[in-house]
Amino acid sequence: MAKRKWKDLSNIEKGGIIIGGGTILYFLYRGVTGLGNVKQAPVDYGQIPTVYDVNGQGVKWDPDPLAKEIFENLEGYNFFTYPETTDKIRQLQPEQIKLLYNHYNTYYAKDFPTLTRLIDNELPDWEGSYQKTVSKLKSLGLNENAWGNRMQIQPKVSPGYIALMDCGYL
């Protein structure tokens, strides 16, 4: 069997080699980087604060299941709204929301650096659940503007744009 050179191959054979090689490289890259795999965040149950349920009983609350649900439903491109997910956030007590906010930002944030910005940038839902949730988060001070660090959070926004926002023009 004689070796064939690249220039002697037909276009279909060249295309097959390129597509096959690209597919192999993609799966190798995905396996090495864990692309598409969100690992469960390690939870130190000694650091989870005790919160109180409606009966006044102290319970330990784990934010990871809800943070993962938010990630799966709201991160990335999607054509659906998930008001049931944001409704769960609003039903939490303030200290649970703060814990969820920190946990989500640390382990799951991908498209936007904070949970508040993620929900605020979603397409609006019919019930207004997203806007109500953003308002609740902001009322607890859980947005980057509360700390005045917009330049670090939004590096693509010009200082002139921020000045116009501060003056109320935008």
Contact map, one row per residue, 1 for C-alpha under 8 A:
11100000000000000000000000000000000000000000000000000000000000000000000000000000000000000000000000000000000000000000000000000000000000000000000000000000000000000000000000
11110000000000000000000000000000000000000000000000000000000000000000000000000000000000000000000000000000000000000000000000000000000000000000000000000000000000000000000000
11111000000000000000000000000000000000000000000000000000000000000000000000000000000000000000000000000000000000000000000000000000000000000000000000000000000000000000000000
01111101100000000000000000000000000000000000000000000000000000000000000000000000000000000000000000000000000000000000000000000000000000000000000000000000000000000000000000
00111111100000000000000000000000000000000000000000000000000000000000000000000000000000000000000000000000000000000000000000000000000000000000000000000000000000000000000000
00011111100001000000000000000000000000000000000000000000000000000000000000000000000000000000000000000000000000000000000000000000000000000000000000000000000000000000000000
00001111100000000000000000000000000000000000000000000000000000000000000000000000000000000000000000000000000000000000000000000000000000000000000000000000000000000000000000
00011111110000000000000000000000000000000000000000000000000000000000000000000000000000000000000000000000000000000000000000000000000000000000000000000000000000000000000000
00011111111011000000000000000000000000000000000000000000000000000000000000000000000000000000000000000000000000000000000000000000000000000000000000000000000000000000000000
00000001111111000000000000000000000000000000000000000000000000000000000000000000000000000000000000000000000000000000000000000000000000000000000000000000000000000000000000
00000000111111100000000000000000000000000000000000000000000000000000000000000000000000000000000000000000000000000000000000000000000000000000000000000000000000000000000000
00000000011111110000000000000000000000000000000000000000000000000000000000000000000000000000000000000000000000000000000000000000000000000000000000000000000000000000000000
00000000111111111000000000000000000000000000000000000000000000000000000000000000000000000000000000000000000000000000000000000000000000000000000000000000000000000000000000
00000100111111111100000000000000000000000000000000000000000000000000000000000000000000000000000000000000000000000000000000000000000000000000000000000000000000000000000000
00000000001111111110000000000000000000000000000000000000000000000000000000000000000000000000000000000000000000000000000000000000000000000000000000000000000000000000000000
00000000000111111111000000000000000000000000000000000000000000000000000000000000000000000000000000000000000000000000000000000000000000000000000000000000000000000000000000
00000000000011111111100000000000000000000000000000000000000000000000000000000000000000000000000000000000000000000000000000000000000000000000000000000000000000000000000000
00000000000001111111110000000000000000000000000000000000000000000000000000000000000000000000000000000000000000000000000000000000000000000000000000000000000000000000000000
00000000000000111111111000000000000000000000000000000000000000000000000000000000000000000000000000000000000000000000000000000000000000000000000000000000000000000000000000
00000000000000011111111100000000000000000000000000000000000000000000000000000000000000000000000000000000000000000000000000000000000000000000000000000000000000000000000000
00000000000000001111111110000000000000000000000000000000000000000000000000000000000000000000000000000000000000000000000000000000000000000000000000000000000000000000000000
00000000000000000111111111000000000000000000000000000000000000000000000000000000000000000000000000000000000000000000000000000000000000000000000000000000000000000000000000
00000000000000000011111111100000000000000000000000000000000000000000000000000000000000000000000000000000000000000000000000000000000000000000000000000000000000000000000000
00000000000000000001111111110000000000000000000000000000000000000000000000000000000000000000000000000000000000000000000000000000000000000000000000000000000000000000000000
00000000000000000000111111111000000000000000000000000000000000000000000000000000000000000000000000000000000000000000000000000000000000000000000000000000000000000000000000
00000000000000000000011111111100000000000000000000000000000000000000000000000000000000000000000000000000000000000000000000000000000000000000000000000000000000000000000000
00000000000000000000001111111110000000000000000000000000000000000000000000000000000000000000000000000000000000000000000000000000000000000000000000000000000000000000000000
00000000000000000000000111111111000000000000000000000000000000000000000000000000000000000000000000000000000000000000000000000000000000000000000000000000000000000000000000
00000000000000000000000011111111111000000000000000000000000000000000000000000000000000000000000000000000000000000000000000000000000000000000000000000000000000000000000000
00000000000000000000000001111111111100000000000000000000000000000000000000000000000000000000000000000000000000000000000000000000000000000000000000000000000000000000000000
00000000000000000000000000111111111000000000000000000000000000000000000000000000000000000000000000000000000000000000000000000000000000000000000000000000000000000000000000
00000000000000000000000000011111110000000000000000000000000000000000000000000000000000000000000000000000000000000000000000000000000000000000000000000000000000000000000000
00000000000000000000000000001111111000000000000000000000000000000000000000000000000000000000000000000000000000000000000000000000000000000000000000000000000000000000000000
00000000000000000000000000001111111111000000000000000000000000000000000000000000000000000000000000000000000000000000000000000000000000000000000000000000000000000000000000
00000000000000000000000000001110111110000000000000000000000000000000000000000000000000000000000000000000000000000000000000000000000000000000000000000000000000000000000000
00000000000000000000000000000100011111000000000000000000000000000000000000000000000000000000000000000000000000000000000000000000000000000000000000000000000000000000000000
00000000000000000000000000000000011111100000000000000000000000000000000000000000000000000000000000000000000000000000000000000000000000000000000000000000000000000000000000
00000000000000000000000000000000010111110000000000000000000000000000000000000000000000000000000000000000000100000000000000000000000000000000000000000000000000000000000000
00000000000000000000000000000000000011111000000000000000000000000000000000000000000000000000000000000000000000000000000000000000000000000000000000000000000000000000000000
00000000000000000000000000000000000001111100000000000000000000010000000000000000000000000000000000000000000000000000000000000000000000000000000000000000000000000000000000
00000000000000000000000000000000000000111110000000000000000000010000000000000000000000000000000000000000001000000000000000000000000000000000000000000000000000000000000000
00000000000000000000000000000000000000011111000000000000000000000000000000000000000000000000000000000000000000000000000000000000000000000000000000000000000000000000000000
00000000000000000000000000000000000000001111100000000000000001010000000000000000000000000000000000000000000000000000000000000000000000000000000000000000000000000000000000
00000000000000000000000000000000000000000111111100000000000000000000000000000000000000000000000000000000000000000000000000000000000000000000000000000000000000000000000000
00000000000000000000000000000000000000000011111100000000000101000000000000000000000000000000000000000000000000000000000000000000000000000000000000000000000000000000000000
00000000000000000000000000000000000000000001111110000000000000000000000000000000000000000000000000000000000000000000000000000000000000000000000000000000000000000000000000
00000000000000000000000000000000000000000001111110000000000000000000000000000000000000000000000000000000000000000000000000000000000000000000000000000000000000000000000000
00000000000000000000000000000000000000000001111111000000000111000000000000000000000000000000000000000000000000000000000000000000000000000000000000000000000000000000000000
00000000000000000000000000000000000000000000011111100000000110000000000000000000000000000000000000000000000000000000000000000000000000000000000000000000000000000000000000
00000000000000000000000000000000000000000000000111110000011110000000000000000000000000000000000000000000000000000000000000000000000000000000000000000000000000000000000000
00000000000000000000000000000000000000000000000011111000011110000000000000000000000000000000101100000000000000000000000000000000000000000000000000000000000000000000000000
00000000000000000000000000000000000000000000000001111111111000000000000000000000000000000000000000000000000000000000000000000000000000000000000000000000000000000000000000
00000000000000000000000000000000000000000000000000111111111000000000000000000000000000000000000000000000000000000000000000000000000000000000000000000000000000000000000000
00000000000000000000000000000000000000000000000000011111100000000000000000000000000000000000000000000000000000000000000000000000000000000000000000000000000000000000000000
00000000000000000000000000000000000000000000000000011111100000000000000000000000000000000000000000000000000000000000000000000000000000000000000000000000000000000000000000
00000000000000000000000000000000000000000000000000011111110000000000000000000000000000000000000000000000000000000000000000000000000000000000000000000000000000000000000000
00000000000000000000000000000000000000000000000000011111111000000000000000000000000000000000000000000000000000000000000000000000000000000000000000000000000000000000000000
00000000000000000000000000000000000000000000000001111001111100000000000000000000000000000000000000000000000000000000000000000000000000000000000000000000000000000000000000
00000000000000000000000000000000000000000000000001111000111110000000000000000000000000000000000000000000000000000000000000000000000000000000000000000000000000000000000000
00000000000000000000000000000000000000000000100111100000011111000000000000000000000000000000000000000000000000000000000000000000000000000000000000000000000000000000000000
00000000000000000000000000000000000000000000000111100000001111100000000000000000000000000000000100000000000000000000000000000000000000000000000000000000000000000000000000
00000000000000000000000000000000000000000010100100000000000111111000000000000000000000000000000000000000000000000000000000000000000000000000000000000000000000000000000000
00000000000000000000000000000000000000000000000000000000000011111110000000000000000000000000000100110010000000000000000000000000000000000000000000000000000000000000000000
00000000000000000000000000000000000000011010000000000000000001111111000000000000000000000000000000010011000000000000000000000000000000000000000000000000000000000000000000
00000000000000000000000000000000000000000000000000000000000001111111100000000000000000000000000000000000000000000000000000000000000000000000000000000000000000000000000000
00000000000000000000000000000000000000000000000000000000000000111111110000000000000000000000000000010000000000000000000000000000000000000000000000000000000000000000000000
00000000000000000000000000000000000000000000000000000000000000111111111000000000000000000000000000010011000100000000000000000000000000000000000000000000000000000000000000
00000000000000000000000000000000000000000000000000000000000000011111111100000000000000000000000000000000000100000000000000000000000000000000000000000000000000000000000000
00000000000000000000000000000000000000000000000000000000000000001111111110000000000010000000000000000000000000000000000000000000000000000000000000000000000000000000000000
00000000000000000000000000000000000000000000000000000000000000000111111111100000000011000000000000000000000000000000000000000000000000000000000000000000000000000000000000
00000000000000000000000000000000000000000000000000000000000000000011111111100000000000000000000000000000000110000000000000000000000000000000000000000000000000000000000000
00000000000000000000000000000000000000000000000000000000000000000001111111100000000000000000000000000000000000000000000000000000000000000000000000000000000000000000000000
00000000000000000000000000000000000000000000000000000000000000000000111111100100010010000000000000000000000000000000000000000000000000000000000000000000000000000000000000
00000000000000000000000000000000000000000000000000000000000000000000011111111100010000000000000000000000000000000000011001000000000000000000000000000000000000000000000000
00000000000000000000000000000000000000000000000000000000000000000000011111111100000000000000000000000000000001100000010000000000000000000000000000000000000000000000000000
00000000000000000000000000000000000000000000000000000000000000000000000001111100000000000000000000000000000000100000000000000000000000000000000000000000000000000000000000
00000000000000000000000000000000000000000000000000000000000000000000000001111110000000000000000000000000000000000000000000000000000000000000000000000000000000000000000000
00000000000000000000000000000000000000000000000000000000000000000000000011111111000000000000000000000000000000000000000000000000000000000000000000000000000000000000000000
00000000000000000000000000000000000000000000000000000000000000000000000000001111100000000000000000000000000000000000000000000000000000000000000000000000000000000000000000
00000000000000000000000000000000000000000000000000000000000000000000000000000111110000000000000000000000000000000000000000000000000000000000000000000000000000000000000000
00000000000000000000000000000000000000000000000000000000000000000000000000000011111000000000000000000000000000000000000000111000000000000000000000000000000000000000000000
00000000000000000000000000000000000000000000000000000000000000000000000011000001111111000000000000000000000000000000000000001000000000000000000000000000000000000000000000
00000000000000000000000000000000000000000000000000000000000000000000000000000000111111100000000000000000000000000000000000001010110000000000000000000000000000000000000000
00000000000000000000000000000000000000000000000000000000000000000000000000000000011111110000000000000000000000000000000000000000000000000000000000000000000000000000000000
00000000000000000000000000000000000000000000000000000000000000000000110010000000011111111000000000000000000000000000000000000000000000000000000000000000000000000000000000
00000000000000000000000000000000000000000000000000000000000000000000010000000000011111111100000000000000000000000000000000000000110010000000000000000000000000000000000000
00000000000000000000000000000000000000000000000000000000000000000000000000000000001111111110000000000000000000000000000000000000100010000000000000000000000000000000000000
00000000000000000000000000000000000000000000000000000000000000000000000000000000000111111111000000000000000000000000000000000000000000000000000000000000000000000000000000
00000000000000000000000000000000000000000000000000000000000000000000000000000000000011111111000010000000000000000000000000000000000010000000000000000000000000000000000000
00000000000000000000000000000000000000000000000000000000000000000000000000000000000001111111100010000000000000000000000000000000000010010000000000000000000000000000000000
00000000000000000000000000000000000000000000000000000000000000000000000000000000000000111111100000000000000000000000000000000000000000000000000000000000000000000000000000
00000000000000000000000000000000000000000000000000000000000000000000000000000000000000011111110110000000000000000000000000000000000000000000000000000000000000000000000000
00000000000000000000000000000000000000000000000000100000000000000000000000000000000000000111111110000000000000000000000000000000000000000000000000000000000000000000000000
00000000000000000000000000000000000000000000000000000000000000000000000000000000000000000001111111000000000000000000000000000000000000000001000000000000000000000000000000
00000000000000000000000000000000000000000000000000100000000000000000000000000000000000000000111111100000000000000000000000000000000000000000000000000000000000000000000000
00000000000000000000000000000000000000000000000000100000000010100000000000000000000000000001111111110000000000000000000000000000000000000000000000000000000000000000000000
00000000000000000000000000000000000000000000000000000000000000000000000000000000000000001101111111111000000000000000000000000000000000001000000000000000000000000000000000
00000000000000000000000000000000000000000000000000000000000000000000000000000000000000000000011111111100000000000000000000000000000000000000010000000000000000000000000000
00000000000000000000000000000000000000000000000000000000000000100000000000000000000000000000001111111110000000000000000000000000000000000000000000000000000000000000000000
00000000000000000000000000000000000000000000000000000000000000110110000000000000000000000000000111111111000000000000000000000000000000000000000000000000000000000000000000
00000000000000000000000000000000000000000000000000000000000000000000000000000000000000000000000011111111100000000110000000000000000000000000010000000000000000000000000000
00000000000000000000000000000000000000000000000000000000000000000000000000000000000000000000000001111111110000000000000000000000000000000000000000000000000000000000000000
00000000000000000000000000000000000000000000000000000000000000110010000000000000000000000000000000111111111100000000000000000000000000000000000000000000000000000000000000
00000000000000000000000000000000000000000000000000000000000000010010000000000000000000000000000000011111111110000110000000000000000000000000000000000000000000000000000000
00000000000000000000000000000000000000000000000000000000000000000000000000000000000000000000000000001111111110001110000000000000000000000000000000000000000000000000000000
00000000000000000000000000000000000000000000000000000000000000000000000000000000000000000000000000000111111110000000000000000000000000000000000000000000000000000000000000
00000000000000000000000000000000000000001000000000000000000000000000000000000000000000000000000000000011111110000000000000000000000000000000000000000000000000000000000000
00000000000000000000000000000000000001000000000000000000000000000011001000000000000000000000000000000011111111000000000000000000000000000000000000000000000000000000000000
00000000000000000000000000000000000000000000000000000000000000000000001000000000000000000000000000000001111111111110000000000000000000000000000000000000000000000000000000
00000000000000000000000000000000000000000000000000000000000000000000000000100000000000000000000000000000000111111000000000000000000000000000000000000000000000000000000000
00000000000000000000000000000000000000000000000000000000000000000000000000110000000000000000000000000000000011111000010000000000000000000000000000000000000000000000000000
00000000000000000000000000000000000000000000000000000000000000000000000000000000000000000000000000000000000011111110110000000000000000000000000000000000000000000000000000
00000000000000000000000000000000000000000000000000000000000000000000000000000000000000000000000000000000100011111110110000000000000000000000000000000000100000000000000000
00000000000000000000000000000000000000000000000000000000000000000000000000000000000000000000000000001001100010011111110000000000000000000000001100000000000000000000000000
00000000000000000000000000000000000000000000000000000000000000000000000000000000000000000000000000001001100010011111111000000000000000000000000000000000000000000000000000
00000000000000000000000000000000000000000000000000000000000000000000000000000000000000000000000000000000000000000111111100000000000001001100011000000000000000000000000000
00000000000000000000000000000000000000000000000000000000000000000000000000000000000000000000000000000000000000011111111110000000000000000000001000000000000000000000000000
00000000000000000000000000000000000000000000000000000000000000000000000001100000000000000000000000000000000000111111111111000000000000000000000000000000000000000000000000
00000000000000000000000000000000000000000000000000000000000000000000000001000000000000000000000000000000000000000011111111000000011011000000000000000000000000000000000000
00000000000000000000000000000000000000000000000000000000000000000000000000000000000000000000000000000000000000000001111111000000011001000000000000000000000000000000000000
00000000000000000000000000000000000000000000000000000000000000000000000000000000000000000000000000000000000000000000111111100000000000000000000000000000000000000000000000
00000000000000000000000000000000000000000000000000000000000000000000000001000000000000000000000000000000000000000000011111110000010000000000000000000000000000000000000000
00000000000000000000000000000000000000000000000000000000000000000000000000000000100000000000000000000000000000000000000011111000000000000000000000000000000000000000000000
00000000000000000000000000000000000000000000000000000000000000000000000000000000100000000000000000000000000000000000000001111101011000000000000000000000000000000000000000
00000000000000000000000000000000000000000000000000000000000000000000000000000000111000000000000000000000000000000000000000111111110000000000000000000000000000000000000000
00000000000000000000000000000000000000000000000000000000000000000000000000000000000000000000000000000000000000000000000000011111100000000000000000000000000000000000000000
00000000000000000000000000000000000000000000000000000000000000000000000000000000001000000000000000000000000000000000000000001111100000000000000000000000000000000000000000
00000000000000000000000000000000000000000000000000000000000000000000000000000000000000000000000000000000000000000000000000011111111100000000000000000000000000000000000000
00000000000000000000000000000000000000000000000000000000000000000000000000000000001001100000000000000000000000000000000000001111111110000000000000000000000000000000000000
00000000000000000000000000000000000000000000000000000000000000000000000000000000001001000000000000000000000000000000001101011001111111000000000000000000000000000000000000
00000000000000000000000000000000000000000000000000000000000000000000000000000000000000000000000000000000000000000000001100010001111111100000000000000000000000000000000000
00000000000000000000000000000000000000000000000000000000000000000000000000000000000000000000000000000000000000000000000000000001111111110000000000000000000000000000000000
00000000000000000000000000000000000000000000000000000000000000000000000000000000000001101100000000000000000000000000001000000000111111111000000000000000000000000000000000
00000000000000000000000000000000000000000000000000000000000000000000000000000000000000000000000000000000000000000001001100000000011111111100000000000000000000000000000000
00000000000000000000000000000000000000000000000000000000000000000000000000000000000000000000000000000000000000000000000000000000001111111110000000000000000000000000000000
00000000000000000000000000000000000000000000000000000000000000000000000000000000000000000100000000000000000000000000000000000000000111111111000000000000000000000000000000
00000000000000000000000000000000000000000000000000000000000000000000000000000000000000000000000010000000000000000001000000000000000011111111111000000000000000000000000000
00000000000000000000000000000000000000000000000000000000000000000000000000000000000000000000000000000000000000000001000000000000000001111111111000000000000000000000000000
00000000000000000000000000000000000000000000000000000000000000000000000000000000000000000000000000000000000000000000000000000000000000111111110000000000000000000000000000
00000000000000000000000000000000000000000000000000000000000000000000000000000000000000000000010000000000000000000000000000000000000000011111110000000000000000000000000000
00000000000000000000000000000000000000000000000000000000000000000000000000000000000000000000000000000000000000000000000000000000000000001111111001000000000000000000000000
00000000000000000000000000000000000000000000000000000000000000000000000000000000000000000000000001001000000000000001000000000000000000001111111101000000000000000000000000
00000000000000000000000000000000000000000000000000000000000000000000000000000000000000000000000000000000000000000101100000000000000000001100111111100000000000000000000000
00000000000000000000000000000000000000000000000000000000000000000000000000000000000000000000000000000000000000000100000000000000000000000000011111111100100000000000000000
00000000000000000000000000000000000000000000000000000000000000000000000000000000000000000000000000000000000000000000000000000000000000000000001111111100000000000000000000
00000000000000000000000000000000000000000000000000000000000000000000000000000000000000000000000000000000000000000000000000000000000000000000111111110000000000000000000000
00000000000000000000000000000000000000000000000000000000000000000000000000000000000000000000000000000000000000000000000000000000000000000000001111111000000000000000000000
00000000000000000000000000000000000000000000000000000000000000000000000000000000000000000000000000000000000000000000000000000000000000000000000111111100000000000000000000
00000000000000000000000000000000000000000000000000000000000000000000000000000000000000000000000000000000000000000000000000000000000000000000000110111111100000000000000000
00000000000000000000000000000000000000000000000000000000000000000000000000000000000000000000000000000000000000000000000000000000000000000000000110011111111000000000000000
00000000000000000000000000000000000000000000000000000000000000000000000000000000000000000000000000000000000000000000000000000000000000000000000000001111111010100000000000
00000000000000000000000000000000000000000000000000000000000000000000000000000000000000000000000000000000000000000000000000000000000000000000000000001111111000000000000000
00000000000000000000000000000000000000000000000000000000000000000000000000000000000000000000000000000000000000001000000000000000000000000000000100001111111000000000000000
00000000000000000000000000000000000000000000000000000000000000000000000000000000000000000000000000000000000000000000000000000000000000000000000000000111111110000000000000
00000000000000000000000000000000000000000000000000000000000000000000000000000000000000000000000000000000000000000000000000000000000000000000000000000111111111000000000000
00000000000000000000000000000000000000000000000000000000000000000000000000000000000000000000000000000000000000000000000000000000000000000000000000000000011111000000000000
00000000000000000000000000000000000000000000000000000000000000000000000000000000000000000000000000000000000000000000000000000000000000000000000000000010011111101100000000
00000000000000000000000000000000000000000000000000000000000000000000000000000000000000000000000000000000000000000000000000000000000000000000000000000000001111111100000000
00000000000000000000000000000000000000000000000000000000000000000000000000000000000000000000000000000000000000000000000000000000000000000000000000000010000011111110000000
00000000000000000000000000000000000000000000000000000000000000000000000000000000000000000000000000000000000000000000000000000000000000000000000000000000000001111111000000
00000000000000000000000000000000000000000000000000000000000000000000000000000000000000000000000000000000000000000000000000000000000000000000000000000000000011111111100000
00000000000000000000000000000000000000000000000000000000000000000000000000000000000000000000000000000000000000000000000000000000000000000000000000000000000011111111110000
00000000000000000000000000000000000000000000000000000000000000000000000000000000000000000000000000000000000000000000000000000000000000000000000000000000000000111111111000
00000000000000000000000000000000000000000000000000000000000000000000000000000000000000000000000000000000000000000000000000000000000000000000000000000000000000011111111111
00000000000000000000000000000000000000000000000000000000000000000000000000000000000000000000000000000000000000000000000000000000000000000000000000000000000000001111111111
00000000000000000000000000000000000000000000000000000000000000000000000000000000000000000000000000000000000000000000000000000000000000000000000000000000000000000111111110
00000000000000000000000000000000000000000000000000000000000000000000000000000000000000000000000000000000000000000000000000000000000000000000000000000000000000000011111111
00000000000000000000000000000000000000000000000000000000000000000000000000000000000000000000000000000000000000000000000000000000000000000000000000000000000000000001111111
00000000000000000000000000000000000000000000000000000000000000000000000000000000000000000000000000000000000000000000000000000000000000000000000000000000000000000001111111
00000000000000000000000000000000000000000000000000000000000000000000000000000000000000000000000000000000000000000000000000000000000000000000000000000000000000000001101111
